[in-house]
Amino acid sequence: MKPGSPWQPLWRLRVSMRWLRWLSHRQRQTLLMMLLALATGLEFLENIMFVFASSHIVGGLDADPRSFALVQAAYAVGSMLMILKQQWLSRRFGYRYYLTGALLLFMAGTVVAATSHALPQMVVARFIQGVGGGALFTSCRILVNVLFGPTARPRATRIFMIGIFSGSALGPAFAAELIDHGVWQDVFYGVLPFAALATLGAWLLLPDAEPRTDTGGPALGPLLLFGAAIVTLQAALTEARFDVFSHPLRLALVAAAGLALLAVFLWHQWHHSEPVLHLRALRHPVYLTGLAMYFVYYMISNLSGYLFPIYAEQALKIPLAATGWLNTFAALVSLAGIFVYLQVAPRLTRKKPLMVAGLVLMAATAWWFSQMPPDAGPPALAWGLVGKGLFGVLVIIPIAGLTFRALGPDEFAHGYRSKNLMRQVAGSFASALGAVLLQNRQFAVHDSLLHAVGQRPAETEHWMAAMQAALAARGFDAAQAHLGALAQLNGLIEQQARLIACEDIYRLIAVLALGAAAYMLLQRRLP
């Protein structure tokens, strides 16, 4: 360590932790496994908390659903750019410096997000968070293979998966309690202690590695080309709700430009001798089929994850804290399902029936939610939440086991980076699609309900009279009672419109899940 280095304070702390040498080899391995699980779980925790609290964050910024799509896109773009450079950065600086720096950057972005007062600040903050946290999942999963031999790797993989699902389970309830007892900014502040612990652990526990100087240049040209393609495509999706009828040609041109940029990037990477994205190594049919199923899973999971808090809290009027705990209940079902799966998986030679069952179960869950009456309470949602929790276990764990089996050790890292790129694309697309579809459908249903109320003047007047009488009995004068009755009627129409819109999107999720189940049943590459 050179004198005056910016890492000098952390280096002194690392030297002072010589007590770690007194731990056994297995104990040090366990600490490393827990660190990788914590760092990965941190990204899942923050993203799930953000999506759960999205309506409160957007409301606090005085923004709209289109703005939420923009904020999500900023995180996705930052994350994908970092995933593309993950290999170069880890080779250039070593994993300890790289992950410590990435986590510090993630914390900086989190602080900026917590102190944001306008949409542009939040977009910048989420981009910084994406750059810092975007490659944590990829890096930590690669390190599971790098740091642990064949005998310790299964235990490391189990702890790694438990960390992911534990972060997913904690996120909704934690976000709900923070907002219920504070403000929306606390959603970001609440993540910082976990991030600080992961940063300290990365510096103290990850082994030293000599930085490599033969890594070539940073290849900024392809990186900028990819970023321009993703931003353009995301802009087309974000504006689709507003321009599809008013400016269809402009929307088509923007989408075509994004696709053209992406095609140029892929062509360049295919023909380049040292590509950022190693496409040639990932042509195996089993891997490509698994990647397609990953995309479908992340689409359905993120669309459902965005929709449920709005459906429960705003459409069914379930309190915020209860909504968070309902989401956490579903995640705990997933966590319990993992423990069961890990016990029985070695005896299951064919995983296809499990994946088909998981997709059918998700379709049934979405259909169950689409049939709820306006006064449905938490007990009525319980069976749907069990299905939602088991969906992830039955689908994503088998897919993960089958997809990368076809790749050799040298191809695994490239395959995992590509998979996580696709994860960010699917997650951003699903959240933006959910925001756009929900707003679009809600406006349409609201207009229909207003028309229906106007077609029944006698019933409407009777209801208004009864409500005005009830308000007058509470001490309101005639004018106040009339305004109060109008507000009550408008509130009921808005709630009903939101409920119908949410249930329509749940029907869409059911159709997507059934279509994916049919494809999974017919394909022959994933056994």
Backbone hydrogen bonds, N-H to C=O, Kabsch-Sander energy under -0.5 kcal/mol:
donor,donor_aa,acceptor,acceptor_aa,energy
5,S,2,K,-1.7
8,Q,5,S,-2.0
11,W,7,W,-2.4
12,R,8,Q,-2.3
13,L,9,P,-1.8
14,R,10,L,-2.3
15,V,11,W,-2.4
16,S,12,R,-1.8
17,M,14,R,-1.2
18,R,15,V,-0.6
20,L,17,M,-1.7
21,R,18,R,-2.0
22,W,19,W,-1.9
23,L,20,L,-1.5
28,R,24,S,-2.4
29,Q,25,H,-2.2
30,T,26,R,-2.4
31,L,27,Q,-2.2
32,L,28,R,-2.2
33,M,29,Q,-2.6
34,M,30,T,-2.6
35,L,31,L,-2.2
36,L,32,L,-2.4
37,A,33,M,-2.1
38,L,34,M,-2.5
39,A,35,L,-2.8
40,T,36,L,-1.9
41,G,37,A,-2.9
42,L,38,L,-2.2
43,E,39,A,-1.1
44,F,40,T,-1.7
45,L,41,G,-3.0
46,E,42,L,-2.6
47,N,43,E,-2.3
48,I,44,F,-2.5
49,M,45,L,-2.4
50,F,46,E,-2.3
51,V,47,N,-2.5
52,F,48,I,-2.6
53,A,49,M,-2.3
54,S,51,V,-1.2
57,I,53,A,-2.6
58,V,54,S,-3.1
59,G,55,S,-1.9
60,G,56,H,-2.4
61,L,57,I,-1.6
62,D,59,G,-1.1
63,A,58,V,-2.8
67,S,64,D,-0.9
68,F,64,D,-1.6
69,A,65,P,-2.0
70,L,66,R,-1.5
71,V,67,S,-2.4
72,Q,68,F,-2.6
73,A,69,A,-2.2
74,A,70,L,-1.9
75,Y,71,V,-1.6
76,A,72,Q,-2.4
77,V,73,A,-2.9
78,G,74,A,-2.2
79,S,75,Y,-2.7
80,M,76,A,-2.8
81,L,77,V,-2.3
82,M,78,G,-1.8
83,I,79,S,-2.4
84,L,80,M,-2.2
85,K,81,L,-1.2
86,Q,82,M,-0.5
86,Q,83,I,-1.0
89,L,85,K,-2.8
90,S,86,Q,-2.5
91,R,87,Q,-2.0
92,R,88,W,-2.4
93,F,89,L,-2.5
94,G,90,S,-1.5
98,Y,94,G,-2.5
99,L,95,Y,-2.9
100,T,96,R,-2.0
101,G,97,Y,-2.5
102,A,98,Y,-2.4
103,L,99,L,-2.5
104,L,100,T,-2.1
105,L,101,G,-2.3
106,F,102,A,-2.4
107,M,103,L,-2.3
108,A,104,L,-2.2
109,G,105,L,-2.5
110,T,106,F,-2.0
111,V,107,M,-2.3
112,V,108,A,-2.2
113,A,109,G,-2.3
114,A,110,T,-2.3
115,T,111,V,-1.5
116,S,113,A,-1.2
122,M,118,A,-1.7
123,V,119,L,-2.4
124,V,120,P,-2.1
125,A,121,Q,-2.7
126,R,122,M,-2.7
127,F,123,V,-1.9
128,I,124,V,-2.3
129,Q,125,A,-2.5
130,G,126,R,-2.5
131,V,127,F,-2.4
132,G,128,I,-2.4
133,G,129,Q,-3.5
134,G,130,G,-2.1
136,L,133,G,-1.3
139,S,135,A,-2.9
140,C,136,L,-2.7
141,R,137,F,-2.1
142,I,138,T,-2.2
143,L,139,S,-2.4
144,V,140,C,-1.5
145,N,141,R,-1.0
145,N,142,I,-0.5
146,V,142,I,-1.8
147,L,143,L,-3.2
148,F,144,V,-0.9
153,R,149,G,-2.1
156,A,152,A,-2.2
157,T,153,R,-2.8
158,R,154,P,-2.2
159,I,155,R,-2.4
160,F,156,A,-2.4
161,M,157,T,-2.4
162,I,158,R,-2.4
163,G,159,I,-2.2
164,I,160,F,-1.7
165,F,161,M,-2.5
166,S,162,I,-2.3
167,G,163,G,-2.2
168,S,164,I,-2.0
169,A,165,F,-1.9
170,L,166,S,-2.5
171,G,167,G,-1.9
173,A,169,A,-0.6
174,F,170,L,-2.4
175,A,171,G,-2.7
176,A,172,P,-2.6
177,E,173,A,-2.5
178,L,174,F,-2.2
179,I,175,A,-2.3
180,D,176,A,-2.7
181,H,177,E,-1.9
182,G,179,I,-0.7
186,D,183,V,-1.6
187,V,184,W,-1.5
188,F,185,Q,-1.2
189,Y,185,Q,-1.8
190,G,186,D,-2.5
191,V,188,F,-1.1
192,L,188,F,-0.8
192,L,189,Y,-0.8
195,A,191,V,-2.1
196,A,192,L,-2.9
197,L,193,P,-2.1
198,A,194,F,-2.3
199,T,195,A,-2.4
200,L,196,A,-2.4
201,G,197,L,-2.4
202,A,198,A,-2.5
203,W,199,T,-2.0
204,L,200,L,-2.2
205,L,201,G,-2.9
206,L,201,G,-0.6
206,L,202,A,-1.1
212,R,91,R,-2.5
223,L,219,A,-1.2
224,L,220,L,-2.8
225,L,221,G,-2.3
226,F,222,P,-2.6
227,G,223,L,-2.5
228,A,224,L,-2.5
229,A,225,L,-2.1
230,I,226,F,-2.4
231,V,227,G,-2.6
232,T,228,A,-2.2
233,L,229,A,-2.3
234,Q,230,I,-2.7
235,A,231,V,-2.3
236,A,232,T,-2.0
237,L,233,L,-2.1
238,T,234,Q,-2.7
239,E,235,A,-2.1
240,A,236,A,-0.5
240,A,237,L,-0.9
241,R,237,L,-0.5
242,F,239,E,-0.7
243,D,239,E,-2.6
244,V,240,A,-1.9
247,H,243,D,-1.6
251,L,247,H,-2.1
252,A,248,P,-2.4
253,L,249,L,-2.4
254,V,250,R,-2.3
255,A,251,L,-2.5
256,A,252,A,-2.6
257,A,253,L,-2.4
258,G,254,V,-2.2
259,L,255,A,-2.4
260,A,256,A,-2.4
261,L,257,A,-2.4
262,L,258,G,-2.3
263,A,259,L,-2.5
264,V,260,A,-2.4
265,F,261,L,-2.3
266,L,262,L,-2.6
267,W,263,A,-2.6
268,H,264,V,-2.6
269,Q,265,F,-2.4
270,W,266,L,-2.2
271,H,267,W,-1.7
272,H,268,H,-1.2
278,H,276,V,-0.6
279,L,277,L,-1.6
282,L,279,L,-1.7
283,R,280,R,-0.7
288,L,284,H,-2.3
289,T,285,P,-2.3
290,G,286,V,-2.5
291,L,287,Y,-2.5
292,A,288,L,-2.0
293,M,289,T,-1.9
294,Y,290,G,-2.4
295,F,291,L,-2.2
296,V,292,A,-2.0
297,Y,293,M,-2.7
298,Y,294,Y,-2.9
299,M,295,F,-2.3
300,I,296,V,-2.5
301,S,297,Y,-3.1
302,N,298,Y,-2.4
303,L,299,M,-2.2
304,S,300,I,-2.5
305,G,301,S,-2.5
306,Y,302,N,-2.1
307,L,303,L,-1.8
308,F,304,S,-2.5
310,I,306,Y,-0.6
311,Y,307,L,-2.7
312,A,308,F,-3.1
313,E,309,P,-2.4
314,Q,309,P,-0.5
314,Q,310,I,-1.6
315,A,310,I,-1.4
316,L,311,Y,-1.6
318,I,312,A,-2.6
323,T,319,P,-2.4
324,G,320,L,-2.4
325,W,321,A,-2.2
326,L,322,A,-2.2
327,N,323,T,-2.1
328,T,324,G,-2.2
329,F,325,W,-2.3
330,A,326,L,-1.8
331,A,327,N,-1.9
332,L,328,T,-2.5
333,V,329,F,-1.9
334,S,330,A,-1.7
335,L,331,A,-2.2
336,A,332,L,-2.7
337,G,333,V,-2.4
338,I,334,S,-2.0
339,F,335,L,-1.5
340,V,336,A,-1.7
341,Y,337,G,-2.8
342,L,338,I,-2.9
343,Q,339,F,-1.0
343,Q,340,V,-0.6
344,V,340,V,-1.8
345,A,341,Y,-2.9
347,R,344,V,-1.5
348,L,345,A,-1.9
349,T,347,R,-0.8
351,K,349,T,-0.5
352,K,527,P,-0.9
355,M,351,K,-2.0
356,V,352,K,-2.7
357,A,353,P,-2.4
358,G,354,L,-2.4
359,L,355,M,-2.1
360,V,356,V,-2.5
361,L,357,A,-2.5
362,M,358,G,-2.0
363,A,359,L,-2.1
364,A,360,V,-2.4
365,T,361,L,-2.3
366,A,362,M,-2.7
367,W,363,A,-2.4
368,W,364,A,-2.3
369,F,365,T,-2.4
370,S,366,A,-1.7
371,Q,368,W,-1.3
372,M,369,F,-1.2
376,A,373,P,-1.7
380,A,377,G,-0.9
381,L,377,G,-0.7
381,L,378,P,-1.1
382,A,378,P,-0.6
382,A,379,P,-1.1
385,L,381,L,-2.1
386,V,382,A,-2.0
387,G,383,W,-2.0
388,K,384,G,-2.3
389,G,385,L,-2.2
390,L,386,V,-2.2
391,F,387,G,-1.6
392,G,388,K,-0.8
393,V,389,G,-0.8
394,L,390,L,-2.6
395,V,391,F,-1.5
396,I,392,G,-1.5
397,I,392,G,-1.0
397,I,393,V,-0.5
399,I,395,V,-1.9
400,A,396,I,-2.4
401,G,397,I,-1.8
402,L,398,P,-1.9
403,T,399,I,-2.9
404,F,400,A,-0.9
405,R,402,L,-0.6
406,A,402,L,-0.5
406,A,403,T,-0.6
407,L,404,F,-1.1
411,E,408,G,-0.5
412,F,408,G,-1.4
413,A,409,P,-0.6
415,G,411,E,-2.8
416,Y,412,F,-2.7
417,R,413,A,-2.3
418,S,414,H,-2.3
419,K,415,G,-2.2
420,N,416,Y,-2.2
421,L,417,R,-2.0
422,M,418,S,-2.3
423,R,419,K,-2.0
424,Q,420,N,-2.0
425,V,421,L,-2.2
426,A,422,M,-3.0
427,G,423,R,-2.7
428,S,424,Q,-2.6
429,F,425,V,-2.6
430,A,426,A,-2.7
431,S,427,G,-2.3
432,A,428,S,-2.4
433,L,429,F,-2.8
434,G,430,A,-2.7
435,A,431,S,-2.4
436,V,432,A,-2.5
437,L,433,L,-3.0
438,L,434,G,-2.4
439,Q,435,A,-1.9
440,N,436,V,-2.5
441,R,437,L,-2.9
442,Q,438,L,-2.4
443,F,439,Q,-2.2
444,A,440,N,-1.8
445,V,441,R,-2.6
446,H,442,Q,-2.5
447,D,443,F,-2.1
448,S,444,A,-1.8
449,L,445,V,-2.6
450,L,446,H,-2.3
451,H,447,D,-2.1
452,A,448,S,-2.4
453,V,449,L,-2.5
454,G,450,L,-2.2
455,Q,451,H,-1.3
456,R,453,V,-1.2
460,T,456,R,-2.2
461,E,457,P,-2.8
462,H,458,A,-2.3
463,W,459,E,-2.4
464,M,460,T,-2.7
465,A,461,E,-2.5
466,A,462,H,-2.2
467,M,463,W,-2.4
468,Q,464,M,-2.8
469,A,465,A,-2.3
470,A,466,A,-2.0
471,L,467,M,-2.3
472,A,468,Q,-2.6
473,A,469,A,-2.1
474,R,470,A,-0.6
474,R,471,L,-0.7
475,G,472,A,-1.9
476,F,471,L,-1.7
481,A,477,D,-2.8
482,H,478,A,-2.2
483,L,479,A,-2.3
484,G,480,Q,-2.7
485,A,481,A,-2.2
486,L,482,H,-2.2
487,A,483,L,-2.3
488,Q,484,G,-2.3
489,L,485,A,-2.4
490,N,486,L,-2.6
491,G,487,A,-2.4
492,L,488,Q,-2.2
493,I,489,L,-2.2
494,E,490,N,-2.4
495,Q,491,G,-2.5
496,Q,492,L,-2.6
497,A,493,I,-2.6
498,R,494,E,-2.4
499,L,495,Q,-2.6
500,I,496,Q,-2.6
501,A,497,A,-2.3
502,C,498,R,-2.6
503,E,499,L,-2.5
504,D,500,I,-2.2
505,I,501,A,-1.9
506,Y,502,C,-2.2
507,R,503,E,-1.7
508,L,504,D,-1.6
509,I,505,I,-2.4
510,A,506,Y,-2.2
511,V,507,R,-2.1
512,L,508,L,-2.5
513,A,509,I,-2.7
514,L,510,A,-2.4
515,G,511,V,-2.5
516,A,512,L,-2.3
517,A,513,A,-2.3
518,A,514,L,-2.4
519,Y,515,G,-2.2
520,M,516,A,-2.7
521,L,517,A,-2.2
522,L,518,A,-1.8
523,Q,519,Y,-2.4
